[in-house]
Amino acid sequence: MSKFWTRFLWIVVFLYFAGMLVIWLLPEKVDPNAATETEQQAVQAKVLAAQPEFPLVHLDKAQVKPNRVLAVFATWVGPQPYLMKNRAGWNSEACKIAVVLGAKYVPIEWHVNVAVYYKGLPRGIFGVPASGAAETVCTVPEVEEGEVGGL
């Protein structure tokens, strides 16, 4: 390899490491609209206190994100409302939970995501902004022949 290409490659390596050093030294951007730690804890406590409103579901975990997103992981403990393969039915149950949480327990500028688990496997997923939760209509799918009906 000629002297030119050797120097060229060393310059490329130097520029790469200099760029990585600059990126490492730059401060992280702080979102001015991010939720504070106390607001996050208040929302999490409020949602977990909503457990009595859901007798067929156990709210396992409520994760709050700084960008005002609430992720709720719920385990279905009631009778099986749908066949395991009926995703639309399970999604409608997740929708019902998300709408109640978004309308009653979460501040209006937040977004609620709900994942419903049954027998350790995720079954239904639904997300709704809290500002539009009251207007959201959860459609219950038609019950097919031989399938357990919805609640």
Backbone hydrogen bonds, N-H to C=O, Kabsch-Sander energy under -0.5 kcal/mol:
donor,donor_aa,acceptor,acceptor_aa,energy
6,T,2,S,-1.8
7,R,3,K,-2.3
8,F,4,F,-2.5
9,L,5,W,-2.4
10,W,6,T,-2.1
11,I,7,R,-2.3
12,V,8,F,-2.1
13,V,9,L,-2.4
14,F,10,W,-2.5
15,L,11,I,-2.7
16,Y,12,V,-2.2
17,F,13,V,-2.3
18,A,14,F,-2.5
19,G,15,L,-2.4
20,M,16,Y,-2.2
21,L,17,F,-2.1
22,V,18,A,-2.2
23,I,19,G,-2.3
24,W,20,M,-2.1
25,L,21,L,-2.0
26,L,22,V,-1.5
31,D,29,K,-0.6
34,A,31,D,-1.4
35,A,66,P,-2.7
40,Q,36,T,-2.4
41,Q,37,E,-2.3
42,A,38,T,-2.2
43,V,39,E,-2.3
44,Q,40,Q,-2.3
45,A,41,Q,-2.4
46,K,42,A,-2.2
47,V,43,V,-2.4
48,L,44,Q,-2.3
49,A,45,A,-1.5
50,A,47,V,-1.3
51,Q,48,L,-1.0
53,E,50,A,-1.7
54,F,51,Q,-2.0
57,V,54,F,-0.9
58,H,75,T,-3.0
59,L,57,V,-0.6
60,D,58,H,-1.1
60,D,73,F,-1.7
61,K,73,F,-1.6
63,Q,71,A,-3.3
65,K,69,V,-2.4
68,R,65,K,-1.4
70,L,111,H,-3.3
71,A,63,Q,-3.2
71,A,69,V,-0.5
72,V,70,L,-0.6
72,V,113,N,-3.2
73,F,61,K,-3.0
74,A,72,V,-0.6
74,A,115,A,-2.9
75,T,58,H,-2.8
76,W,117,Y,-3.4
77,V,56,L,-2.4
77,V,75,T,-0.5
78,G,56,L,-1.6
86,N,83,L,-1.5
87,R,85,K,-1.7
90,W,86,N,-1.8
91,N,87,R,-2.8
92,S,88,A,-1.7
93,E,89,G,-1.5
94,A,90,W,-2.1
95,C,91,N,-2.3
96,K,92,S,-2.0
97,I,93,E,-1.8
98,A,94,A,-2.5
99,V,95,C,-2.6
100,V,96,K,-1.9
101,L,97,I,-2.5
102,G,98,A,-2.7
103,A,99,V,-2.3
104,K,100,V,-2.1
105,Y,100,V,-0.5
105,Y,101,L,-1.7
106,V,101,L,-1.1
110,W,107,P,-1.7
111,H,68,R,-1.7
112,V,128,V,-3.0
113,N,70,L,-3.2
114,V,126,F,-3.4
115,A,72,V,-2.6
116,V,124,G,-3.4
117,Y,74,A,-3.3
117,Y,115,A,-0.5
118,Y,121,L,-2.5
121,L,118,Y,-1.4
123,R,116,V,-3.5
124,G,116,V,-1.5
126,F,114,V,-2.4
128,V,112,V,-2.9
130,A,110,W,-2.7
131,S,108,I,-0.6
132,G,129,P,-1.0
133,A,130,A,-0.8
136,T,132,G,-0.7
136,T,133,A,-0.7
138,C,136,T,-0.6
139,T,137,V,-0.7
144,E,142,E,-0.6
147,E,144,E,-2.0
